[in-house]
Amino acid sequence: MQLSWPTPARFALILALLWAAYVLLWTPGPLSLRTLGLYPKKLGSRVVGWAANRTLPASWRLPLLGRFAAHYGIDLGEAEHPLADYPSLQALFTRRLKPGLRPQDPAVPGFVNSPVDGRIIACGRIEAGMAIQAKGLPYGIAELLKHDPRAPRFEGGHFLTLYLSPKDYHRIHVPIEGQVSAVGRVEGELWPVNDASTGHVPRLYERNRRATWTALGAGADEGLEVAAVLVGATHVGGVVIDGRWLGGRALPQDGGFPVDQLPCAPGEDLGTFEFGSTVVLLIGGPRAAQWEAGRTAGGVKVGQRLGGYR
């Protein structure tokens, strides 16, 4: 009996099936996460982003957006505008809040205030250039700040990881008093950033798309340096640094540039998540050893103090 080679199309299909079997059977983590390994995450995120930005007919907004808000538990009473005024799902996600709803905690020496509404899911000291993702999984600070050659200056400092769920307010705010020194963007994958992923996908924050914003402390924050890393996720490809810090320039697809020491104050706009994900705060500088976290877990709101000098 003579065997014949499969056609190129069949051969490609066989390879795809073998790869799928390997991913499902031999990679760690829950089945839902293993299945996601087969999903075209960047393409799917582009499609979802396109759909979320489509303008909805006025008659659709209350039923569709209202059902979405109810499903995720979004507090529409905090939104700046009535629900019917939001033309798209993306507009609802990137909504502003009513003025005065998120006052900044009073400044104390070395204060760092929360840049987001979210949940603190990890907190600790940066040692040997590494931070902890979850369940003992480490990741490298130098790779997280890929385009910052001075990343080792955060050695011995602190990290706090704040997760945003779909119900949360999705704008990011300045956490300290100081001067902005650099911004950047890192192209990467779009794995989900949830409990299943952080516990099973190694070096998740290094691998995902992200944007970075760095500032030197001044005034009450003299002696600190803070980097905010906005980590994207599946269907959360938009990690946007506010145009104020870009000086009319566009962030490169994968790169960064210094900022000319622009003054920043706590509570000012830093950036936006188009759907929401995770912010990793890195706290370094000459006085980082004197800084202590006052909140290490649980929910937090924009402007609430995360810590200060001991």
HELIX and SHEET records of a PDB file:
HELIX    1   1 PRO A    8  TRP A   26  1                                  19    
HELIX    2   2 LEU A   31  LEU A   36  1                                   6    
HELIX    3   3 LYS A   41  ALA A   52  1                                  12    
HELIX    4   4 ALA A   58  TYR A   72  1                                  15    
HELIX    5   5 LEU A   76  GLU A   78  5                                   3    
HELIX    6   6 LEU A   83  ASP A   85  5                                   3    
HELIX    7   7 LEU A   89  PHE A   93  1                                   5    
HELIX    8   8 ILE A  141  LEU A  144  1                                   4    
HELIX    9   9 ALA A  151  PHE A  154  5                                   4    
HELIX   10  10 ASP A  195  HIS A  200  1                                   6    
HELIX   11  11 LEU A  204  ARG A  207  1                                   4    
HELIX   12  12 GLY A  219  ASP A  221  5                                   3    
HELIX   13  13 GLY A  243  TRP A  245  5                                   3    
HELIX   14  14 ALA A  288  GLN A  290  5                                   3    
SHEET    1   A 3 VAL A 112  ASN A 113  0                                        
SHEET    2   A 3 ARG A 305  TYR A 309 -1                                        
SHEET    3   A 3 TRP A 291  ALA A 293 -1                                        
SHEET    1   B 8 GLY A 255  CYS A 264  0                                        
SHEET    2   B 8 GLY A 178  VAL A 186 -1                                        
SHEET    3   B 8 ARG A 210  GLY A 217 -1                                        
SHEET    4   B 8 GLU A 225  VAL A 231 -1                                        
SHEET    5   B 8 THR A 278  GLY A 284 -1                                        
SHEET    6   B 8 HIS A 158  TYR A 163 -1                                        
SHEET    7   B 8 GLY A 118  ARG A 125 -1                                        
SHEET    8   B 8 GLY A 298  VAL A 300 -1                                        
SHEET    1   C 2 MET A 130  ALA A 134  0                                        
SHEET    2   C 2 LEU A 137  GLY A 140 -1                                        
SHEET    1   D 3 ARG A 171  HIS A 173  0                                        
SHEET    2   D 3 ASP A 269  GLU A 274 -1                                        
SHEET    3   D 3 GLY A 238  ILE A 241 -1                                        
END                                                                             
